[in-house]
Structure formats: C-alpha cells, structure tokens
Amino acid sequence: MKVAILTTANTWFVAYVSKLEEKIRASHHEVTLFFDHETIDSSYDTVFILSYHRIIPKKYLESHRHNLVVHASDLPHGKGWAPFFWQVIEGKTTIPFTLFEAGEGVDDGDIYLQEEVHLSGYELYDELRHIQAEATIAICLKFLQHYKLLTPKKQQGKESFYKKRTLCDSRLDVERSIKEQFNLLRTVSNEEFPAFFEIEGRRYLLKIEHDTRGALS
C-alpha cells in the first residue's frame, strides 16, 4: 500500500512522525510525509490525517481510497478541538481513540477502529502528548495490519462538541484549591501556554513539573 502522512508543519505531532514512518516501512508499505493536502497525488491509497489544521475539500478526499483521522473521543461524543485534553480536565482516566474516514462534516465519518488509553491521573503535559502520540501511531498501524478485515460503521448516538482551547483556558481560579484544579494544571504547557492567575489586576505565571529529587526529609 502507498501511504501518506498529512500533518501541519508546526504541530506537536511532527516530533513523532519519523517513528510512524519507520513502523509503516517495517510493515512493508511505502510512506511519504506531507504538510499540504494539495501536494498529495492520487497514487496514494491511504492518507493518515494527523493534527492537520486545514479543511480538505471533497475533490481531494475522493482522490484516495482512505482518508483517515484519529480523534481522541468516543465519536460522535466529543467532536471538535483538543478532546484528549478536555477529557483529562474533566478527570477521565480512560479515553477512547477513534480512527474514522474523513468527510465533509466535522468529525462525522464512518468508524473503523476504537481503542482505549488508560491514564494514572498524574501525567503532565509532555507525558500526555507522548501517550497521545503512541496511541495515534498504534491505531494507524492496526488499520494497516487489518484493513482487509475491517468494516466501517456509522456513528451512532448524540453528538457533542469541544471548543478550541485558547491561552485563557490555562487560567487558574485563585478562589479554588490546587487540588481542585490539578487536572487543569496537568494539561498546561510551561513554555507554550503556561498556567496563570490574576490578583488585583496583576498576572502571574505558575509552572508545574515533577519533582525528581525523591521524598523530602
């Protein structure tokens, strides 16, 4: 099979693309990385659309047998933006990953595979991204291994949507405890979108990381 990986050039998943490429080649498939859907010609059988931030017109989707998206929710519940991190904030420790066929609507295509990821409840941002990447890679490889046996199914149930996360979503409430807001702290990036709080019109940043020094004496 001739496989394309489509992602946005500056997205978080770029750091993990080489691992996915290596594993696809090890499975005896041809694979190429793309950052623009318009550059993928019709010779590609399957396109994995992973953290890609542009809308793909129908005419491009029709050029390939499969256009597959990995979304971290139990579709049709949790459509939209950043479902993995919104569910962490909600306190969930079991999060489903869905591989589905891209369509013209928002996350509304037929489903091929669903797998669950289990969290300890203590992972921080970098660890969560790694878990997300590993789950994404695994479900893509599972599709390539079993695609001849897979039958897509329509989405069923009531749909819901997550909004796009912004810098304001890293805001802490000074009237609430750290324990109450720990799941929010787990999802902030110390460099890109750090946690912050405001007191009397002044803004303060709060960074979080694991203390690796061991138990305090």
C-alpha positions in Angstrom: 0.0 0.0 0.0 1.1 3.5 -0.7 0.6 5.6 2.4 0.7 9.4 3.0 1.0 11.1 6.4 -0.5 14.5 6.4 0.1 16.9 9.3 0.7 20.6 9.9 4.3 21.7 9.8 4.5 23.2 13.3 2.1 20.9 15.1 3.0 18.8 18.1 2.8 15.5 16.2 5.7 16.4 13.9 8.1 15.2 16.6 6.6 11.7 16.3 6.2 11.4 12.6 9.5 9.7 12.0 8.5 6.8 14.4 5.3 6.3 12.5 7.1 6.4 9.1 9.6 3.8 10.4 7.0 1.4 11.6 4.9 1.8 8.4 8.0 0.9 6.3 8.7 -2.0 8.6 5.2 -3.2 7.7 6.3 -3.3 4.0 4.3 -0.2 2.9 5.6 2.8 1.1 5.1 6.1 3.1 5.7 9.8 2.5 5.2 12.8 4.7 3.2 15.8 3.5 2.4 19.2 5.1 -0.1 20.3 2.4 -3.0 18.1 1.1 -2.8 19.7 -2.3 0.6 18.1 -2.9 -0.6 14.5 -2.4 -1.3 12.9 -5.8 -3.9 10.3 -6.5 -1.4 7.4 -6.4 -1.7 7.2 -2.6 -4.1 4.6 -1.4 -4.4 5.8 2.2 -3.8 9.2 3.8 -3.5 9.5 7.6 -4.6 13.0 8.5 -3.0 13.6 11.9 -3.2 17.0 13.6 -3.8 18.8 10.3 -5.4 22.2 10.7 -6.8 22.9 7.3 -10.1 21.9 5.7 -9.7 19.4 2.9 -12.2 19.8 0.0 -14.2 16.8 -1.2 -12.3 16.6 -4.5 -9.1 15.8 -2.7 -10.6 13.3 -0.4 -12.1 11.5 -3.5 -8.6 11.0 -4.9 -7.7 8.4 -2.3 -9.3 5.1 -1.1 -9.0 6.1 2.5 -8.6 9.5 4.3 -8.2 8.6 8.0 -8.4 10.7 11.0 -7.5 9.8 14.6 -9.7 11.6 17.2 -9.4 11.1 20.9 -13.0 10.6 21.9 -15.9 8.2 21.6 -17.4 9.7 18.5 -20.0 11.2 18.0 -19.4 12.4 21.5 -16.5 14.8 21.9 -16.2 16.2 18.3 -14.2 19.3 17.8 -10.9 20.6 19.3 -8.5 19.0 21.8 -10.8 16.2 23.0 -7.9 14.4 24.7 -7.1 17.3 27.0 -10.6 18.4 27.7 -11.3 14.9 29.0 -8.2 15.0 31.2 -9.5 18.3 32.6 -12.9 16.5 33.3 -11.0 13.9 35.3 -11.3 11.0 33.0 -8.7 8.3 33.2 -10.0 6.1 30.3 -10.0 7.9 27.0 -11.1 6.3 23.7 -9.3 6.9 20.4 -11.3 6.6 17.2 -10.0 6.1 13.7 -12.5 7.2 11.1 -12.9 8.1 7.5 -12.7 11.9 6.9 -15.8 13.5 5.3 -17.1 17.0 4.6 -18.7 17.4 8.0 -17.0 17.8 11.4 -15.6 14.5 12.7 -18.7 12.7 11.2 -17.2 9.9 9.1 -17.6 6.2 9.4 -15.6 4.5 12.2 -13.0 1.7 11.5 -11.4 1.3 14.9 -11.7 2.3 18.5 -9.1 1.7 21.2 -8.8 2.9 24.8 -6.0 4.6 26.6 -5.7 4.4 30.4 -4.2 7.1 32.5 -2.9 7.1 36.0 -4.3 10.6 36.7 -0.9 12.1 37.4 0.6 12.5 34.0 1.7 16.1 33.0 1.6 17.8 29.6 4.6 16.2 28.0 3.7 12.7 29.2 0.1 13.2 27.9 1.4 14.2 24.5 3.6 11.1 24.4 0.7 8.9 25.3 -1.5 10.6 22.7 1.2 10.1 20.0 1.7 6.4 20.9 -2.0 5.7 20.8 -2.3 7.5 17.4 0.6 5.5 16.0 -0.7 2.2 17.3 -4.2 2.7 15.8 -2.8 3.7 12.4 -0.6 0.6 12.4 -3.5 -1.6 13.4 -5.5 -0.3 10.5 -2.7 -1.2 8.0 -2.4 -4.6 9.5 -6.1 -5.5 9.4 -7.6 -3.2 6.8 -8.8 -6.0 4.6 -10.9 -7.4 7.5 -12.3 -4.1 8.8 -15.8 -3.0 8.1 -16.6 0.7 8.7 -19.6 1.5 10.9 -21.8 4.6 11.1 -21.6 6.9 14.1 -24.5 6.4 16.5 -25.7 8.4 19.4 -26.0 12.0 20.4 -23.1 14.2 19.3 -21.3 16.8 21.4 -18.5 19.3 20.7 -15.4 20.6 22.5 -14.4 24.2 21.8 -10.9 25.2 20.7 -8.5 25.7 23.6 -7.0 29.2 24.0 -4.5 30.8 26.3 -7.3 31.8 28.5 -8.1 28.1 29.2 -4.9 28.0 31.3 -6.3 30.4 33.8 -6.4 29.3 37.4 -9.1 30.4 39.9 -7.5 31.9 43.0 -10.6 31.1 45.0 -10.2 27.3 44.4 -7.6 24.9 45.7 -4.7 23.5 43.7 -6.2 20.0 44.2 -9.4 21.1 42.7 -7.6 22.4 39.6 -4.9 19.7 39.4 -6.3 18.2 36.2 -6.2 21.6 34.5 -2.5 22.0 35.7 -1.7 18.6 34.0 -2.8 20.0 30.6 -0.8 23.3 30.5 2.5 23.7 28.7 5.1 25.5 30.7 6.5 27.0 27.5 3.6 27.4 25.1 0.6 28.1 27.3 1.5 28.2 31.0 -0.9 28.3 33.8 -1.6 31.7 35.2 -3.6 33.5 37.8 -4.5 37.2 38.4 -4.6 39.1 41.6 -5.6 42.8 41.7 -5.0 43.3 38.0 -1.6 41.6 38.0 -0.9 38.4 36.2 1.4 35.7 37.5 2.6 32.5 35.7 2.7 29.2 37.5 4.8 26.3 36.1 4.4 22.7 37.0 6.8 19.8 36.8 7.5 16.5 38.6 9.9 16.8 41.5 12.5 14.0 40.8 14.5 14.6 44.0 12.7 12.0 45.9 11.0 12.3 49.3 11.5 15.4 51.3 13.2 14.9 54.7 
